[in-house]
Amino acid sequence: MVVCFVTTIVLLITLSITFNAFITLFLPEYTNKEELIKYSTNEQYLKLKSYDKDFYMNN
């Protein structure tokens, strides 16, 4: 029973790491979402991006 429990925990941890790596590699649009959450509206985000357009276009 204890072996089954430990195996389940190890599998859950392994799967979470694997899925995180998969999302990071193959779905880059879903990474760094916490950076975009600070903008409450789309207008605020676009206003920031248009503030220094040359900087953002070159990076």
mmCIF file as gemmi writes it, N, C-alpha and C atoms, coordinates in Angstrom:
data_model
loop_
_atom_site.group_PDB
_atom_site.id
_atom_site.type_symbol
_atom_site.label_atom_id
_atom_site.label_alt_id
_atom_site.label_comp_id
_atom_site.label_asym_id
_atom_site.label_entity_id
_atom_site.label_seq_id
_atom_site.pdbx_PDB_ins_code
_atom_site.Cartn_x
_atom_site.Cartn_y
_atom_site.Cartn_z
_atom_site.occupancy
_atom_site.B_iso_or_equiv
_atom_site.pdbx_formal_charge
_atom_site.auth_seq_id
_atom_site.auth_asym_id
_atom_site.pdbx_PDB_model_num
ATOM 1 N N . MET Axp A 1 ? 0.822 -1.187 0 1 0 ? 1 A 1
ATOM 2 C CA . MET Axp A 1 ? 0 0 0 1 0 ? 1 A 1
ATOM 3 C C . MET Axp A 1 ? 0.873 1.26 0 1 0 ? 1 A 1
ATOM 4 N N . VAL Axp A 2 ? 1.911 1.262 0.834 1 0 ? 2 A 1
ATOM 5 C CA . VAL Axp A 2 ? 2.802 2.415 0.902 1 0 ? 2 A 1
ATOM 6 C C . VAL Axp A 2 ? 3.575 2.56 -0.407 1 0 ? 2 A 1
ATOM 7 N N . VAL Axp A 3 ? 3.975 1.435 -0.979 1 0 ? 3 A 1
ATOM 8 C CA . VAL Axp A 3 ? 4.711 1.464 -2.246 1 0 ? 3 A 1
ATOM 9 C C . VAL Axp A 3 ? 3.835 2.065 -3.344 1 0 ? 3 A 1
ATOM 10 N N . CYS Axp A 4 ? 2.584 1.71 -3.363 1 0 ? 4 A 1
ATOM 11 C CA . CYS Axp A 4 ? 1.649 2.246 -4.352 1 0 ? 4 A 1
ATOM 12 C C . CYS Axp A 4 ? 1.484 3.757 -4.179 1 0 ? 4 A 1
ATOM 13 N N . PHE Axp A 5 ? 1.372 4.194 -2.957 1 0 ? 5 A 1
ATOM 14 C CA . PHE Axp A 5 ? 1.227 5.621 -2.676 1 0 ? 5 A 1
ATOM 15 C C . PHE Axp A 5 ? 2.464 6.402 -3.118 1 0 ? 5 A 1
ATOM 16 N N . VAL Axp A 6 ? 3.635 5.896 -2.776 1 0 ? 6 A 1
ATOM 17 C CA . VAL Axp A 6 ? 4.889 6.562 -3.151 1 0 ? 6 A 1
ATOM 18 C C . VAL Axp A 6 ? 5.038 6.587 -4.67 1 0 ? 6 A 1
ATOM 19 N N . THR Axp A 7 ? 4.703 5.498 -5.322 1 0 ? 7 A 1
ATOM 20 C CA . THR Axp A 7 ? 4.77 5.432 -6.781 1 0 ? 7 A 1
ATOM 21 C C . THR Axp A 7 ? 3.831 6.443 -7.421 1 0 ? 7 A 1
ATOM 22 N N . THR Axp A 8 ? 2.648 6.581 -6.873 1 0 ? 8 A 1
ATOM 23 C CA . THR Axp A 8 ? 1.685 7.552 -7.388 1 0 ? 8 A 1
ATOM 24 C C . THR Axp A 8 ? 2.219 8.973 -7.252 1 0 ? 8 A 1
ATOM 25 N N . ILE Axp A 9 ? 2.795 9.291 -6.112 1 0 ? 9 A 1
ATOM 26 C CA . ILE Axp A 9 ? 3.364 10.626 -5.896 1 0 ? 9 A 1
ATOM 27 C C . ILE Axp A 9 ? 4.503 10.889 -6.876 1 0 ? 9 A 1
ATOM 28 N N . VAL Axp A 10 ? 5.373 9.921 -7.049 1 0 ? 10 A 1
ATOM 29 C CA . VAL Axp A 10 ? 6.5 10.072 -7.98 1 0 ? 10 A 1
ATOM 30 C C . VAL Axp A 10 ? 5.992 10.265 -9.404 1 0 ? 10 A 1
ATOM 31 N N . LEU Axp A 11 ? 4.983 9.506 -9.795 1 0 ? 11 A 1
ATOM 32 C CA . LEU Axp A 11 ? 4.416 9.656 -11.136 1 0 ? 11 A 1
ATOM 33 C C . LEU Axp A 11 ? 3.775 11.027 -11.333 1 0 ? 11 A 1
ATOM 34 N N . LEU Axp A 12 ? 3.076 11.515 -10.337 1 0 ? 12 A 1
ATOM 35 C CA . LEU Axp A 12 ? 2.462 12.837 -10.448 1 0 ? 12 A 1
ATOM 36 C C . LEU Axp A 12 ? 3.515 13.935 -10.602 1 0 ? 12 A 1
ATOM 37 N N . ILE Axp A 13 ? 4.572 13.844 -9.836 1 0 ? 13 A 1
ATOM 38 C CA . ILE Axp A 13 ? 5.647 14.834 -9.937 1 0 ? 13 A 1
ATOM 39 C C . ILE Axp A 13 ? 6.319 14.756 -11.306 1 0 ? 13 A 1
ATOM 40 N N . THR Axp A 14 ? 6.59 13.553 -11.763 1 0 ? 14 A 1
ATOM 41 C CA . THR Axp A 14 ? 7.222 13.365 -13.066 1 0 ? 14 A 1
ATOM 42 C C . THR Axp A 14 ? 6.345 13.891 -14.189 1 0 ? 14 A 1
ATOM 43 N N . LEU Axp A 15 ? 5.06 13.607 -14.123 1 0 ? 15 A 1
ATOM 44 C CA . LEU Axp A 15 ? 4.145 14.094 -15.155 1 0 ? 15 A 1
ATOM 45 C C . LEU Axp A 15 ? 4.039 15.613 -15.144 1 0 ? 15 A 1
ATOM 46 N N . SER Axp A 16 ? 4.011 16.212 -13.978 1 0 ? 16 A 1
ATOM 47 C CA . SER Axp A 16 ? 3.922 17.674 -13.928 1 0 ? 16 A 1
ATOM 48 C C . SER Axp A 16 ? 5.171 18.322 -14.52 1 0 ? 16 A 1
ATOM 49 N N . ILE Axp A 17 ? 6.329 17.765 -14.249 1 0 ? 17 A 1
ATOM 50 C CA . ILE Axp A 17 ? 7.568 18.293 -14.829 1 0 ? 17 A 1
ATOM 51 C C . ILE Axp A 17 ? 7.574 18.096 -16.342 1 0 ? 17 A 1
ATOM 52 N N . THR Axp A 18 ? 7.131 16.932 -16.785 1 0 ? 18 A 1
ATOM 53 C CA . THR Axp A 18 ? 7.094 16.639 -18.216 1 0 ? 18 A 1
ATOM 54 C C . THR Axp A 18 ? 6.133 17.561 -18.948 1 0 ? 18 A 1
ATOM 55 N N . PHE Axp A 19 ? 4.935 17.749 -18.417 1 0 ? 19 A 1
ATOM 56 C CA . PHE Axp A 19 ? 3.967 18.626 -19.067 1 0 ? 19 A 1
ATOM 57 C C . PHE Axp A 19 ? 4.437 20.075 -19.066 1 0 ? 19 A 1
ATOM 58 N N . ASN Axp A 20 ? 5.087 20.497 -17.998 1 0 ? 20 A 1
ATOM 59 C CA . ASN Axp A 20 ? 5.627 21.853 -17.955 1 0 ? 20 A 1
ATOM 60 C C . ASN Axp A 20 ? 6.695 22.039 -19.031 1 0 ? 20 A 1
ATOM 61 N N . ALA Axp A 21 ? 7.557 21.056 -19.194 1 0 ? 21 A 1
ATOM 62 C CA . ALA Axp A 21 ? 8.583 21.133 -20.234 1 0 ? 21 A 1
ATOM 63 C C . ALA Axp A 21 ? 7.952 21.123 -21.624 1 0 ? 21 A 1
ATOM 64 N N . PHE Axp A 22 ? 6.93 20.308 -21.812 1 0 ? 22 A 1
ATOM 65 C CA . PHE Axp A 22 ? 6.234 20.25 -23.098 1 0 ? 22 A 1
ATOM 66 C C . PHE Axp A 22 ? 5.613 21.599 -23.443 1 0 ? 22 A 1
ATOM 67 N N . ILE Axp A 23 ? 4.946 22.206 -22.489 1 0 ? 23 A 1
ATOM 68 C CA . ILE Axp A 23 ? 4.302 23.499 -22.727 1 0 ? 23 A 1
ATOM 69 C C . ILE Axp A 23 ? 5.347 24.568 -23.016 1 0 ? 23 A 1
ATOM 70 N N . THR Axp A 24 ? 6.448 24.549 -22.29 1 0 ? 24 A 1
ATOM 71 C CA . THR Axp A 24 ? 7.5 25.539 -22.5 1 0 ? 24 A 1
ATOM 72 C C . THR Axp A 24 ? 8.122 25.403 -23.884 1 0 ? 24 A 1
ATOM 73 N N . LEU Axp A 25 ? 8.33 24.18 -24.335 1 0 ? 25 A 1
ATOM 74 C CA . LEU Axp A 25 ? 8.988 23.969 -25.624 1 0 ? 25 A 1
ATOM 75 C C . LEU Axp A 25 ? 8.06 24.153 -26.817 1 0 ? 25 A 1
ATOM 76 N N . PHE Axp A 26 ? 6.858 23.6 -26.729 1 0 ? 26 A 1
ATOM 77 C CA . PHE Axp A 26 ? 5.998 23.536 -27.903 1 0 ? 26 A 1
ATOM 78 C C . PHE Axp A 26 ? 4.869 24.553 -27.922 1 0 ? 26 A 1
ATOM 79 N N . LEU Axp A 27 ? 4.58 25.196 -26.814 1 0 ? 27 A 1
ATOM 80 C CA . LEU Axp A 27 ? 3.525 26.202 -26.76 1 0 ? 27 A 1
ATOM 81 C C . LEU Axp A 27 ? 4.066 27.475 -26.115 1 0 ? 27 A 1
ATOM 82 N N . PRO Axp A 28 ? 4.971 28.169 -26.781 1 0 ? 28 A 1
ATOM 83 C CA . PRO Axp A 28 ? 5.606 29.333 -26.15 1 0 ? 28 A 1
ATOM 84 C C . PRO Axp A 28 ? 4.641 30.471 -25.853 1 0 ? 28 A 1
ATOM 85 N N . GLU Axp A 29 ? 3.484 30.501 -26.51 1 0 ? 29 A 1
ATOM 86 C CA . GLU Axp A 29 ? 2.532 31.577 -26.231 1 0 ? 29 A 1
ATOM 87 C C . GLU Axp A 29 ? 1.918 31.454 -24.847 1 0 ? 29 A 1
ATOM 88 N N . TYR Axp A 30 ? 2.06 30.293 -24.206 1 0 ? 30 A 1
ATOM 89 C CA . TYR Axp A 30 ? 1.521 30.112 -22.862 1 0 ? 30 A 1
ATOM 90 C C . TYR Axp A 30 ? 2.564 30.306 -21.772 1 0 ? 30 A 1
ATOM 91 N N . THR Axp A 31 ? 3.764 30.7 -22.14 1 0 ? 31 A 1
ATOM 92 C CA . THR Axp A 31 ? 4.788 30.982 -21.142 1 0 ? 31 A 1
ATOM 93 C C . THR Axp A 31 ? 4.79 32.469 -20.837 1 0 ? 31 A 1
ATOM 94 N N . ASN Axp A 32 ? 5.234 32.83 -19.681 1 0 ? 32 A 1
ATOM 95 C CA . ASN Axp A 32 ? 5.328 34.226 -19.226 1 0 ? 32 A 1
ATOM 96 C C . ASN Axp A 32 ? 3.979 34.922 -19.175 1 0 ? 32 A 1
ATOM 97 N N . LYS Axp A 33 ? 2.922 34.192 -18.926 1 0 ? 33 A 1
ATOM 98 C CA . LYS Axp A 33 ? 1.596 34.804 -18.806 1 0 ? 33 A 1
ATOM 99 C C . LYS Axp A 33 ? 1.512 35.699 -17.582 1 0 ? 33 A 1
ATOM 100 N N . GLU Axp A 34 ? 2.249 35.37 -16.521 1 0 ? 34 A 1
ATOM 101 C CA . GLU Axp A 34 ? 2.185 36.195 -15.316 1 0 ? 34 A 1
ATOM 102 C C . GLU Axp A 34 ? 2.73 37.596 -15.574 1 0 ? 34 A 1
ATOM 103 N N . GLU Axp A 35 ? 3.582 37.73 -16.582 1 0 ? 35 A 1
ATOM 104 C CA . GLU Axp A 35 ? 4.101 39.05 -16.933 1 0 ? 35 A 1
ATOM 105 C C . GLU Axp A 35 ? 3.013 39.921 -17.56 1 0 ? 35 A 1
ATOM 106 N N . LEU Axp A 36 ? 2.087 39.3 -18.269 1 0 ? 36 A 1
ATOM 107 C CA . LEU Axp A 36 ? 1.023 40.049 -18.938 1 0 ? 36 A 1
ATOM 108 C C . LEU Axp A 36 ? -0.169 40.326 -18.033 1 0 ? 36 A 1
ATOM 109 N N . ILE Axp A 37 ? -0.277 39.625 -16.919 1 0 ? 37 A 1
ATOM 110 C CA . ILE Axp A 37 ? -1.432 39.776 -16.037 1 0 ? 37 A 1
ATOM 111 C C . ILE Axp A 37 ? -1.473 41.175 -15.419 1 0 ? 37 A 1
ATOM 112 N N . LYS Axp A 38 ? -0.315 41.828 -15.282 1 0 ? 38 A 1
ATOM 113 C CA . LYS Axp A 38 ? -0.279 43.131 -14.627 1 0 ? 38 A 1
ATOM 114 C C . LYS Axp A 38 ? -1.006 44.215 -15.415 1 0 ? 38 A 1
ATOM 115 N N . TYR Axp A 39 ? -1.298 43.962 -16.681 1 0 ? 39 A 1
ATOM 116 C CA . TYR Axp A 39 ? -2.057 44.92 -17.478 1 0 ? 39 A 1
ATOM 117 C C . TYR Axp A 39 ? -3.533 44.561 -17.377 1 0 ? 39 A 1
ATOM 118 N N . SER Axp A 40 ? -4.316 45.468 -16.821 1 0 ? 40 A 1
ATOM 119 C CA . SER Axp A 40 ? -5.732 45.155 -16.612 1 0 ? 40 A 1
ATOM 120 C C . SER Axp A 40 ? -6.538 45.257 -17.894 1 0 ? 40 A 1
ATOM 121 N N . THR Axp A 41 ? -6.053 46.028 -18.849 1 0 ? 41 A 1
ATOM 122 C CA . THR Axp A 41 ? -6.767 46.139 -20.121 1 0 ? 41 A 1
ATOM 123 C C . THR Axp A 41 ? -5.781 46.019 -21.269 1 0 ? 41 A 1
ATOM 124 N N . ASN Axp A 42 ? -6.309 45.706 -22.415 1 0 ? 42 A 1
ATOM 125 C CA . ASN Axp A 42 ? -5.491 45.613 -23.617 1 0 ? 42 A 1
ATOM 126 C C . ASN Axp A 42 ? -4.934 46.986 -23.993 1 0 ? 42 A 1
ATOM 127 N N . GLU Axp A 43 ? -5.687 48.038 -23.707 1 0 ? 43 A 1
ATOM 128 C CA . GLU Axp A 43 ? -5.243 49.385 -24.032 1 0 ? 43 A 1
ATOM 129 C C . GLU Axp A 43 ? -3.988 49.766 -23.243 1 0 ? 43 A 1
ATOM 130 N N . GLN Axp A 44 ? -3.924 49.362 -21.987 1 0 ? 44 A 1
ATOM 131 C CA . GLN Axp A 44 ? -2.731 49.656 -21.185 1 0 ? 44 A 1
ATOM 132 C C . GLN Axp A 44 ? -1.511 48.951 -21.755 1 0 ? 44 A 1
ATOM 133 N N . TYR Axp A 45 ? -1.686 47.718 -22.186 1 0 ? 45 A 1
ATOM 134 C CA . TYR Axp A 45 ? -0.575 46.966 -22.768 1 0 ? 45 A 1
ATOM 135 C C . TYR Axp A 45 ? -0.103 47.624 -24.066 1 0 ? 45 A 1
ATOM 136 N N . LEU Axp A 46 ? -1.044 47.989 -24.923 1 0 ? 46 A 1
ATOM 137 C CA . LEU Axp A 46 ? -0.68 48.616 -26.188 1 0 ? 46 A 1
ATOM 138 C C . LEU Axp A 46 ? -0.058 49.994 -25.978 1 0 ? 46 A 1
ATOM 139 N N . LYS Axp A 47 ? -0.531 50.704 -24.976 1 0 ? 47 A 1
ATOM 140 C CA . LYS Axp A 47 ? 0.038 52.016 -24.661 1 0 ? 47 A 1
ATOM 141 C C . LYS Axp A 47 ? 1.499 51.87 -24.243 1 0 ? 47 A 1
ATOM 142 N N . LEU Axp A 48 ? 1.798 50.874 -23.43 1 0 ? 48 A 1
ATOM 143 C CA . LEU Axp A 48 ? 3.177 50.636 -23.015 1 0 ? 48 A 1
ATOM 144 C C . LEU Axp A 48 ? 4.03 50.231 -24.211 1 0 ? 48 A 1
ATOM 145 N N . LYS Axp A 49 ? 3.506 49.355 -25.057 1 0 ? 49 A 1
ATOM 146 C CA . LYS Axp A 49 ? 4.268 48.906 -26.216 1 0 ? 49 A 1
ATOM 147 C C . LYS Axp A 49 ? 4.534 50.047 -27.19 1 0 ? 49 A 1
ATOM 148 N N . SER Axp A 50 ? 3.603 50.957 -27.351 1 0 ? 50 A 1
ATOM 149 C CA . SER Axp A 50 ? 3.787 52.054 -28.299 1 0 ? 50 A 1
ATOM 150 C C . SER Axp A 50 ? 4.629 53.184 -27.709 1 0 ? 50 A 1
ATOM 151 N N . TYR Axp A 51 ? 4.882 53.163 -26.41 1 0 ? 51 A 1
ATOM 152 C CA . TYR Axp A 51 ? 5.663 54.221 -25.76 1 0 ? 51 A 1
ATOM 153 C C . TYR Axp A 51 ? 7.087 54.283 -26.308 1 0 ? 51 A 1
ATOM 154 N N . ASP Axp A 52 ? 7.73 53.138 -26.431 1 0 ? 52 A 1
ATOM 155 C CA . ASP Axp A 52 ? 9.095 53.067 -26.949 1 0 ? 52 A 1
ATOM 156 C C . ASP Axp A 52 ? 9.129 51.988 -28.025 1 0 ? 52 A 1
ATOM 157 N N . LYS Axp A 53 ? 8.53 52.296 -29.138 1 0 ? 53 A 1
ATOM 158 C CA . LYS Axp A 53 ? 8.338 51.311 -30.199 1 0 ? 53 A 1
ATOM 159 C C . LYS Axp A 53 ? 9.664 50.781 -30.743 1 0 ? 53 A 1
ATOM 160 N N . ASP Axp A 54 ? 10.665 51.648 -30.906 1 0 ? 54 A 1
ATOM 161 C CA . ASP Axp A 54 ? 11.942 51.2 -31.454 1 0 ? 54 A 1
ATOM 162 C C . ASP Axp A 54 ? 12.617 50.18 -30.549 1 0 ? 54 A 1
ATOM 163 N N . PHE Axp A 55 ? 12.511 50.383 -29.244 1 0 ? 55 A 1
ATOM 164 C CA . PHE Axp A 55 ? 13.115 49.438 -28.307 1 0 ? 55 A 1
ATOM 165 C C . PHE Axp A 55 ? 12.469 48.065 -28.428 1 0 ? 55 A 1
ATOM 166 N N . TYR Axp A 56 ? 11.143 48.035 -28.502 1 0 ? 56 A 1
ATOM 167 C CA . TYR Axp A 56 ? 10.442 46.753 -28.547 1 0 ? 56 A 1
ATOM 168 C C . TYR Axp A 56 ? 10.538 46.089 -29.913 1 0 ? 56 A 1
ATOM 169 N N . MET Axp A 57 ? 10.7 46.853 -30.959 1 0 ? 57 A 1
ATOM 170 C CA . MET Axp A 57 ? 10.811 46.26 -32.291 1 0 ? 57 A 1
ATOM 171 C C . MET Axp A 57 ? 12.177 45.613 -32.486 1 0 ? 57 A 1
ATOM 172 N N . ASN Axp A 58 ? 13.2 46.119 -31.81 1 0 ? 58 A 1
ATOM 173 C CA . ASN Axp A 58 ? 14.546 45.578 -31.97 1 0 ? 58 A 1
ATOM 174 C C . ASN Axp A 58 ? 14.845 44.45 -30.998 1 0 ? 58 A 1
ATOM 175 N N . ASN Axp A 59 ? 13.996 44.214 -30.016 1 0 ? 59 A 1
ATOM 176 C CA . ASN Axp A 59 ? 14.245 43.161 -29.019 1 0 ? 59 A 1
ATOM 177 C C . ASN Axp A 59 ? 13.278 42.035 -29.174 1 0 ? 59 A 1
